[in-house]
């Protein structure tokens, strides 16, 4: 799969990166190599591979490996908001730092 210079420029724009001409070409070549390598995975025969929902070793069980999800309330939010210069409970108001 070939990636175009325009594709790299678009990704750089989305990431707010200003790339030089040399960097654009270097990243285009690197991304192209990565995509070609990933494309090789399509050559593998995975017909007999069972889909996995959880990656566990044969000797592991979900009960022993994963913890139970427990909701823990945060009791410090009000105290922290009191110290904020411009709170709008339950949020902090902050100045805009990225302009595009």
Rosetta silent file (secondary structure, phi, psi, omega in degrees, C-alpha in Angstrom):
SEQUENCE: XXXXXXXXXXXXXXXXXXXXXXXXXXXXXXXXXXXXXXXXXXXXXXXXXXXXXXXXXXXXXXXXXXXXXXXXXXXXXXXXXXXXXXXXXXXXXXXXXXXX
SCORE:     score description
SCORE:     0.000 S_00000001
   1 L     0.000  128.718  178.660    0.000    0.000    0.000 S_00000001
   2 L   -98.419  134.220  176.005    1.416    3.340   -0.964 S_00000001
   3 L  -104.770  138.156 -176.044    0.734    6.366    1.195 S_00000001
   4 L   -89.363  163.233  176.379    0.755    9.731   -0.490 S_00000001
   5 H   -62.070  -37.379  179.122    2.450   12.917    0.564 S_00000001
   6 H   -62.903  -35.973  177.135   -1.026   14.473    0.886 S_00000001
   7 H   -63.030  -44.012 -179.852   -1.972   11.739    3.387 S_00000001
   8 H   -66.069  -40.992  178.155    1.072   12.542    5.524 S_00000001
   9 H   -61.747  -39.387 -179.874    0.341   16.263    5.312 S_00000001
  10 H   -66.831  -43.457  178.002   -3.253   15.634    6.458 S_00000001
  11 H   -63.301  -41.512  178.186   -2.156   13.502    9.422 S_00000001
  12 H   -62.754  -39.320  178.019    0.419   16.148   10.370 S_00000001
  13 H   -63.846  -44.365  179.249   -2.281   18.812   10.185 S_00000001
  14 H   -63.454  -30.691 -179.741   -4.604   16.785   12.434 S_00000001
  15 L   -92.095    5.973 -179.115   -1.753   16.341   14.928 S_00000001
  16 L    56.768   44.045  178.776   -0.871   20.057   14.746 S_00000001
  17 L  -108.506  134.572  172.210    2.618   19.272   13.449 S_00000001
  18 L  -102.089  107.291 -176.243    4.624   21.558   11.192 S_00000001
  19 L  -104.540  142.714  175.084    6.879   19.224    9.230 S_00000001
  20 L   -75.661  170.493  178.161    9.750   20.194    6.947 S_00000001
  21 H   -58.665  -42.956 -179.485   10.009   18.802    3.419 S_00000001
  22 H   -64.499  -40.602  179.382   12.592   16.264    4.599 S_00000001
  23 H   -66.826  -40.163  178.040   10.388   15.156    7.506 S_00000001
  24 H   -57.990  -46.275 -178.934    7.350   14.776    5.226 S_00000001
  25 H   -69.320  -39.927  179.752    9.269   12.452    2.921 S_00000001
  26 H   -62.354  -47.205 -178.884   10.892   10.543    5.808 S_00000001
  27 H   -69.190  -34.982  176.998    7.546    9.919    7.532 S_00000001
  28 H   -60.770  -45.249  179.652    5.851    9.054    4.231 S_00000001
  29 H   -65.466  -42.895 -179.195    8.476    6.377    3.604 S_00000001
  30 H   -65.136  -44.975  179.964    8.297    5.054    7.177 S_00000001
  31 H   -65.061  -38.725  178.267    4.499    4.879    7.220 S_00000001
  32 H   -61.627  -42.745  177.757    4.532    3.201    3.816 S_00000001
  33 H   -61.993  -42.123 -179.899    6.943    0.528    5.124 S_00000001
  34 H   -63.285  -45.580 -178.796    4.732   -0.062    8.172 S_00000001
  35 H   -66.452  -35.666  176.527    1.589   -0.407    6.053 S_00000001
  36 H   -65.491  -40.449  178.929    3.327   -2.816    3.660 S_00000001
  37 H   -64.813  -43.567  178.248    4.433   -4.956    6.610 S_00000001
  38 H   -63.304  -35.655  178.407    0.921   -4.962    8.039 S_00000001
  39 H   -60.245  -26.678  177.853   -0.374   -5.924    4.590 S_00000001
  40 H   -64.009  -24.078  178.759    1.617   -9.150    4.853 S_00000001
  41 H   -63.106  -27.516  178.611   -0.782  -10.250    7.585 S_00000001
  42 H   -67.012  -17.230 -179.894   -3.456  -10.639    4.905 S_00000001
  43 H   -81.173  -14.070 -177.941   -1.356  -13.463    3.454 S_00000001
  44 L   -77.597  141.894  176.447   -1.738  -15.583    6.605 S_00000001
  45 L   -88.708  107.507 -178.709   -4.305  -18.370    6.696 S_00000001
  46 L  -110.462   16.571 -176.630   -6.358  -17.699    9.818 S_00000001
  47 L   -60.468  -34.212 -177.184   -9.346  -19.868    8.899 S_00000001
  48 L   -96.464    8.856  179.979   -8.635  -22.361   11.696 S_00000001
  49 L   -92.999  122.816  179.907   -7.869  -19.738   14.362 S_00000001
  50 L   -73.599  137.965  175.704  -10.655  -19.309   16.899 S_00000001
  51 L   -64.609  147.863 -179.411  -11.615  -15.703   17.701 S_00000001
  52 L  -116.770  135.940  174.897  -10.662  -14.575   21.204 S_00000001
  53 L   -96.575  -27.138 -179.373  -12.707  -12.352   23.461 S_00000001
  54 L  -142.076  137.107 -178.974  -10.123  -12.313   26.256 S_00000001
  55 L   -95.825  101.014  178.252   -6.408  -12.978   26.114 S_00000001
  56 L  -133.452  147.410  174.386   -5.616  -15.374   28.955 S_00000001
  57 L   -70.092  161.750 -178.380   -3.157  -18.215   29.240 S_00000001
  58 L   -58.459  -31.911 -176.737   -4.587  -21.741   29.474 S_00000001
  59 L   -91.504    5.115  179.743   -3.852  -21.904   33.221 S_00000001
  60 L  -105.098  150.604  172.771   -5.476  -18.527   33.987 S_00000001
  61 L  -123.488  155.354 -179.416   -9.101  -17.776   34.719 S_00000001
  62 H   -61.314  -34.819 -178.745  -10.839  -14.446   34.503 S_00000001
  63 H   -63.317  -38.602 -176.584  -11.749  -14.651   38.211 S_00000001
  64 H   -83.100  -22.096 -172.809   -8.116  -14.916   39.289 S_00000001
  65 H   -98.979  -40.909 -174.054   -6.757  -12.381   36.791 S_00000001
  66 L  -101.525  142.075  177.415   -9.296   -9.585   36.546 S_00000001
  67 L   -89.726  158.065  178.201  -10.582   -7.500   39.405 S_00000001
  68 L   -73.425  141.538  176.211  -14.223   -6.658   39.875 S_00000001
  69 L   -74.753  121.786 -178.893  -15.311   -3.220   38.674 S_00000001
  70 L  -127.578  130.048  176.929  -16.204   -1.172   41.726 S_00000001
  71 L   -80.363  125.370  179.055  -17.497    2.405   41.710 S_00000001
  72 L  -119.968  114.074 -178.132  -15.593    4.528   44.217 S_00000001
  73 L   -67.508  146.857  178.312  -17.002    8.007   44.807 S_00000001
  74 L   -97.517  113.731 -175.761  -14.596   10.933   44.762 S_00000001
  75 L   -93.047    6.187 -175.353  -15.150   13.003   47.898 S_00000001
  76 L  -108.945    0.829 -175.223  -12.686   15.798   47.138 S_00000001
  77 H   -58.985  -47.063 -178.516  -14.294   17.385   44.071 S_00000001
  78 H   -62.279  -42.817  179.812  -16.033   20.209   45.966 S_00000001
  79 H   -62.880  -40.861  179.721  -12.882   21.040   47.932 S_00000001
  80 H   -69.753  -40.906  178.542  -10.778   21.175   44.782 S_00000001
  81 H   -62.200  -31.895  177.709  -13.343   23.313   42.938 S_00000001
  82 H   -62.185  -27.535 -177.962  -13.222   25.840   45.804 S_00000001
  83 H   -89.578   -8.882 -178.399   -9.552   26.401   45.013 S_00000001
  84 L   -75.101  143.317 -178.408  -10.100   26.898   41.276 S_00000001
  85 L   -68.856  -30.303 -176.881   -9.896   30.496   39.995 S_00000001
  86 L  -144.794   68.451 -176.980  -13.030   30.224   37.795 S_00000001
  87 E   -78.155  150.317  172.783  -15.083   27.137   38.670 S_00000001
  88 E  -134.104   77.553 -171.423  -18.368   26.259   37.013 S_00000001
  89 L   -46.270  136.949    4.681  -19.420   23.281   39.179 S_00000001
  90 L   -93.520   26.836 -175.446  -18.988   20.446   38.538 S_00000001
  91 E  -118.993  162.425  169.302  -16.369   21.577   35.984 S_00000001
  92 E   -94.517  137.585  172.040  -13.237   23.682   35.802 S_00000001
  93 L   -99.690  129.625 -178.189  -13.290   26.543   33.326 S_00000001
  94 L  -128.143  154.223  177.894   -9.954   27.005   31.614 S_00000001
  95 L   -70.484  150.548  178.062   -8.712   29.421   28.981 S_00000001
  96 L   -68.269  129.354 -177.941   -8.590   28.273   25.378 S_00000001
  97 L  -115.555  -14.744  179.590   -5.038   27.237   24.545 S_00000001
  98 L  -119.222  122.471  178.348   -5.361   25.787   21.030 S_00000001
  99 L  -119.279  130.105  177.114   -6.612   27.965   18.233 S_00000001
 100 L  -147.273    0.000    0.000   -7.229   26.654   14.732 S_00000001
